């Protein structure tokens, strides 16, 4: 419609008169929400469906000892460059539920119910969000564990110490199992964190779980190939999930949050048991993923953690996959 002089003058008059209208407060349509909706995201790899399920996050004060070969100010500068706050660090957690070959598979289990209580619901949310996504823990056929840190194994048990997935076989890396179940290794563990990890792992796996060790280089579930990626722990394992022409690299903890550990792959975090080996593994894996243009699923990436990787100087650039409303 053509704008006439009369229309323009009428519009100007209405704008001028607006301040004379009474100041009527807005009426809220609904009370303010106090929590997010359950967080899960689905995508397909060939005929296999992957559901990324958020276990929440942990935010803690950044200490000088967090990265053992970089100064705190360097870390803060890297965080600022990624538009993240200084002096704190955020770790995300995202186990997977995989529908493959007629099997329902859980890959890592999150921080568990004790963490949910202690964090006041900031993490330990895997079972809640998994159930909201339509999965019954009793229907899980297999639980595949990448390594024996609490944020990956503590969700194996309920708050009363019984199996959270009562009908599932629990598959664990053979190298990892051998290390943590070795009484000699436990006797040599340094005081504090390492001793506590041994105690925690023993208490979890002494529960009535059906545990089967698996070997690297073999499929542990339909289309799920176990890949040797040690350093973070002795038996740390990643996976290649394949179906038809689809393929995704599930990295477990090859890096933690990609900012700063993908952009600065030479930085050594205190939680890497063999930091030099972890760096070597990180560079080898990311070089391969970038060269083969594989999509990568990160356990500690910001949710939902599906991304592409490319080389960027001495580090790597992470490009999050776009959210897809269609499965």
C-alpha positions as CSV (number, residue, x, y, z in Angstrom):
1,X,0.0,0.0,0.0
2,X,1.3,3.4,-1.0
3,X,2.1,5.7,2.0
4,X,0.3,9.0,1.6
5,X,1.0,12.4,3.3
6,X,-2.2,12.0,5.3
7,X,-1.1,8.6,6.6
8,X,2.3,9.9,7.6
9,X,0.8,12.9,9.5
10,X,-1.7,10.6,11.3
11,X,1.2,8.3,12.4
12,X,3.3,11.2,13.6
13,X,0.4,12.5,15.7
14,X,-0.2,9.1,17.3
15,X,3.5,8.9,18.3
16,X,3.4,12.4,19.8
17,X,0.3,11.5,21.8
18,X,1.7,8.3,23.2
19,X,3.4,9.9,26.3
20,X,-0.1,11.2,27.3
21,X,-1.5,7.6,27.6
22,X,-1.7,6.3,31.2
23,X,1.2,4.2,32.4
24,X,-0.4,0.7,32.7
25,X,1.9,-1.9,34.2
26,X,2.4,-5.1,32.2
27,X,0.6,-8.2,33.4
28,X,2.8,-11.3,33.6
29,X,1.2,-14.2,31.7
30,X,2.8,-16.8,33.9
31,X,5.1,-17.0,37.0
32,X,8.8,-17.0,36.4
33,X,10.3,-20.5,35.9
34,X,12.9,-21.7,38.4
35,X,14.5,-24.5,36.4
36,X,15.2,-25.6,32.8
37,X,13.3,-28.2,30.9
38,X,14.9,-31.7,31.0
39,X,17.9,-31.6,28.6
40,X,18.3,-34.2,25.9
41,X,19.1,-34.1,22.2
42,X,18.7,-36.7,19.6
43,X,20.4,-37.3,16.3
44,X,21.0,-40.3,13.9
45,X,24.2,-42.0,12.8
46,X,23.0,-44.1,9.9
47,X,20.2,-46.2,11.3
48,X,21.4,-45.7,14.9
49,X,19.8,-43.1,17.1
50,X,21.9,-41.3,19.7
51,X,20.3,-39.4,22.5
52,X,22.7,-37.0,24.3
53,X,21.5,-36.6,27.9
54,X,22.7,-33.8,30.1
55,X,23.9,-34.8,33.6
56,X,24.3,-31.1,34.4
57,X,27.5,-29.1,35.1
58,X,30.0,-28.3,37.8
59,X,31.3,-24.7,38.3
60,X,34.3,-24.2,40.6
61,X,36.9,-21.6,41.5
62,X,39.9,-21.6,39.2
63,X,43.0,-22.5,41.2
64,X,46.7,-22.0,40.2
65,X,47.1,-25.8,40.2
66,X,44.2,-26.5,37.8
67,X,46.5,-26.5,34.8
68,X,49.9,-27.6,35.9
69,X,51.9,-26.1,33.0
70,X,50.2,-22.8,32.4
71,X,49.8,-19.7,34.7
72,X,46.4,-18.8,36.0
73,X,46.4,-15.5,34.1
74,X,47.1,-17.4,30.8
75,X,44.1,-19.6,31.5
76,X,41.9,-16.5,32.4
77,X,43.0,-14.9,29.1
78,X,41.9,-18.0,27.2
79,X,38.6,-18.1,29.0
80,X,38.0,-14.4,28.2
81,X,38.8,-15.1,24.6
82,X,36.1,-17.7,24.5
83,X,33.6,-15.3,26.2
84,X,33.7,-17.2,29.4
85,X,34.1,-15.7,32.9
86,X,37.4,-15.3,34.6
87,X,38.5,-17.1,37.8
88,X,35.9,-19.9,37.5
89,X,35.8,-23.1,35.4
90,X,32.8,-25.0,34.1
91,X,32.7,-28.7,33.4
92,X,29.7,-30.1,31.5
93,X,28.6,-33.8,31.6
94,X,26.7,-35.6,28.9
95,X,26.3,-39.4,28.9
96,X,24.7,-41.0,25.8
97,X,21.8,-43.4,25.2
98,X,22.3,-45.3,22.0
99,X,19.7,-47.4,20.1
100,X,21.7,-49.8,18.0
101,X,21.1,-53.3,16.6
102,X,18.0,-53.8,18.8
103,X,20.0,-53.0,21.9
104,X,19.5,-50.1,24.3
105,X,23.0,-48.9,25.4
106,X,24.0,-46.3,28.0
107,X,27.5,-44.9,27.5
108,X,28.8,-43.6,30.8
109,X,26.5,-42.7,33.7
110,X,27.2,-39.3,35.1
111,X,27.8,-38.2,38.6
112,X,25.1,-40.1,40.4
113,X,22.4,-39.4,43.0
114,X,24.9,-38.3,45.8
115,X,26.2,-35.6,43.5
116,X,22.7,-34.5,42.7
117,X,22.0,-34.0,46.4
118,X,25.3,-32.3,47.2
119,X,25.1,-30.0,44.2
120,X,21.5,-29.1,44.8
121,X,20.5,-30.3,41.4
122,X,23.4,-28.8,39.4
123,X,24.5,-32.2,38.3
124,X,23.7,-35.9,38.8
125,X,20.7,-35.4,36.6
126,X,21.3,-38.3,34.1
127,X,18.5,-40.6,35.3
128,X,16.0,-37.8,35.6
129,X,16.7,-36.5,32.1
130,X,17.0,-40.0,30.6
131,X,13.5,-40.9,32.0
132,X,12.1,-37.6,30.7
133,X,13.5,-38.6,27.2
134,X,11.3,-41.7,27.4
135,X,13.9,-44.4,28.5
136,X,13.3,-46.8,31.4
137,X,16.6,-47.7,33.2
138,X,15.2,-51.3,33.6
139,X,15.1,-51.6,29.7
140,X,18.8,-50.9,29.3
141,X,20.7,-53.9,27.9
142,X,24.2,-52.7,28.2
143,X,26.1,-50.0,30.1
144,X,29.5,-49.2,28.5
145,X,32.0,-47.4,30.6
146,X,34.9,-45.3,29.1
147,X,37.0,-45.0,32.3
148,X,36.7,-45.1,36.1
149,X,36.3,-41.4,37.2
150,X,33.3,-40.6,39.3
151,X,31.5,-38.5,36.8
152,X,31.4,-41.6,34.5
153,X,30.7,-44.4,37.0
154,X,28.9,-43.0,40.0
155,X,25.6,-43.2,38.2
156,X,25.9,-47.0,38.1
157,X,24.2,-47.1,41.5
158,X,21.1,-45.6,43.0
159,X,21.0,-43.6,46.2
160,X,20.4,-46.8,48.2
161,X,23.4,-48.6,46.6
162,X,21.5,-50.9,44.2
163,X,22.2,-51.1,40.4
164,X,20.6,-48.2,38.6
165,X,20.3,-50.4,35.5
166,X,19.3,-53.7,37.0
167,X,19.0,-55.7,33.9
168,X,22.1,-54.4,32.1
169,X,25.5,-56.0,31.5
170,X,28.3,-53.5,32.5
171,X,31.2,-53.4,30.0
172,X,34.5,-51.9,31.2
173,X,37.9,-51.4,29.5
174,X,40.1,-54.4,30.4
175,X,43.1,-52.2,30.9
176,X,41.1,-49.8,33.2
177,X,39.7,-52.7,35.2
178,X,43.1,-54.3,35.7
179,X,44.6,-51.0,37.0
180,X,41.9,-50.0,39.5
181,X,41.3,-53.6,40.8
182,X,45.0,-54.2,41.4
183,X,45.8,-54.2,45.1
184,X,49.4,-53.3,44.5
185,X,48.4,-50.2,42.5
186,X,46.0,-49.2,45.2
187,X,48.7,-49.6,47.9
188,X,51.0,-47.2,45.9
189,X,48.3,-44.6,45.2
190,X,49.1,-41.1,46.4
191,X,47.1,-39.7,49.3
192,X,44.1,-37.7,48.6
193,X,42.5,-37.8,45.1
194,X,44.0,-41.1,43.9
195,X,43.3,-43.0,47.1
196,X,39.8,-41.7,47.0
197,X,39.3,-42.9,43.4
198,X,40.5,-46.4,44.3
199,X,38.1,-46.5,47.2
200,X,35.2,-45.1,45.2
201,X,35.7,-47.5,42.3
202,X,36.0,-50.5,44.6
203,X,32.8,-49.6,46.4
204,X,30.9,-49.2,43.1
205,X,32.1,-52.4,41.4
206,X,31.7,-54.5,44.5
207,X,28.0,-53.9,44.2
208,X,26.0,-56.6,42.4
209,X,26.9,-55.5,38.9
210,X,27.3,-57.9,36.0
211,X,30.8,-56.7,34.8
212,X,32.5,-57.8,31.6
213,X,35.9,-56.4,30.6
214,X,36.4,-55.6,26.9
215,X,39.4,-55.1,24.7
216,X,40.4,-52.1,22.5
217,X,40.1,-52.5,18.8
218,X,36.9,-54.6,19.0
219,X,33.2,-53.7,18.9
220,X,31.7,-53.7,22.4
221,X,28.2,-53.1,21.1
222,X,26.6,-53.1,17.7
223,X,28.6,-50.5,15.6
224,X,30.5,-49.3,18.6
225,X,34.2,-49.8,18.2
226,X,36.5,-49.3,21.3
227,X,39.5,-47.1,20.6
228,X,42.6,-46.9,22.7
229,X,43.0,-43.3,24.1
230,X,45.1,-43.6,27.3
231,X,46.6,-40.8,29.4
232,X,43.7,-39.3,31.1
233,X,43.6,-42.7,32.9
234,X,45.6,-45.9,32.0
235,X,42.6,-47.5,30.3
236,X,40.8,-44.5,29.0
237,X,38.7,-45.4,26.0
238,X,37.0,-43.6,23.1
239,X,34.7,-45.0,20.5
240,X,33.8,-44.8,16.8
241,X,30.1,-45.3,16.3
242,X,29.2,-46.4,12.8
243,X,26.1,-47.2,10.9
244,X,25.7,-47.3,7.1
245,X,27.7,-44.3,5.8
246,X,27.3,-42.5,9.1
247,X,30.2,-42.2,11.6
248,X,30.9,-40.2,14.8
249,X,33.9,-40.2,17.1
250,X,32.9,-40.3,20.7
251,X,35.9,-38.9,22.5
252,X,35.0,-39.4,26.2
253,X,37.7,-37.3,28.0
254,X,40.3,-36.8,25.3
255,X,39.7,-33.2,26.2
256,X,37.7,-31.6,28.9
257,X,35.8,-28.4,28.0
258,X,37.1,-27.5,24.6
259,X,37.8,-24.0,25.9
260,X,40.7,-24.1,26.7
261,X,41.8,-27.7,26.1
262,X,41.1,-28.0,22.4
263,X,42.4,-24.5,21.6
264,X,45.4,-25.2,23.9
265,X,46.0,-29.0,23.6
266,X,49.4,-28.7,25.2
267,X,47.9,-27.7,28.5
268,X,48.0,-30.4,31.2
269,X,45.1,-30.6,33.6
270,X,45.6,-32.0,37.1
271,X,43.1,-34.7,36.5
272,X,45.1,-36.3,33.7
273,X,46.9,-39.3,35.3
274,X,49.7,-39.2,32.7
275,X,49.6,-35.7,31.4
276,X,52.3,-36.1,28.7
277,X,50.5,-39.2,27.3
278,X,47.2,-37.4,27.5
279,X,48.5,-34.6,25.4
280,X,50.0,-37.0,22.8
281,X,46.7,-38.8,22.6
282,X,44.8,-35.5,22.3
283,X,46.9,-34.3,19.4
284,X,46.8,-37.7,17.6
285,X,43.0,-38.0,18.0
286,X,42.2,-34.5,16.9
287,X,44.6,-34.6,14.0
288,X,42.8,-37.7,12.8
289,X,39.3,-36.3,13.4
290,X,40.2,-33.1,11.6
291,X,41.8,-35.0,8.6
292,X,38.9,-37.4,8.2
293,X,36.3,-34.7,8.8
294,X,34.6,-36.8,11.4
295,X,31.9,-35.4,13.7
296,X,32.9,-35.6,17.3
297,X,30.8,-36.1,20.4
298,X,32.3,-34.6,23.6
299,X,31.4,-35.7,27.1
300,X,32.5,-32.4,28.6
301,X,31.6,-30.1,25.7
302,X,28.8,-27.6,26.2
303,X,25.5,-29.3,25.6
304,X,24.8,-31.2,23.4
305,X,28.4,-31.6,22.6
306,X,28.3,-32.6,18.9
307,X,30.9,-30.7,16.9
308,X,33.4,-30.6,14.0
309,X,37.1,-30.0,14.5
310,X,39.7,-28.3,12.3
311,X,43.4,-27.5,12.8
312,X,44.0,-23.9,14.0
313,X,47.7,-23.1,14.4
314,X,49.1,-25.2,17.2
315,X,45.6,-26.0,18.4
316,X,42.2,-26.8,17.1
317,X,39.0,-24.9,16.4
318,X,35.7,-26.5,17.5
319,X,32.7,-25.7,15.4
320,X,29.5,-26.8,17.2
321,X,27.1,-28.8,14.9
322,X,23.9,-26.7,14.3
323,X,20.8,-27.8,16.4
324,X,18.5,-29.8,14.2
325,X,14.8,-29.9,15.1
326,X,14.4,-33.0,12.9
327,X,15.8,-36.4,13.9
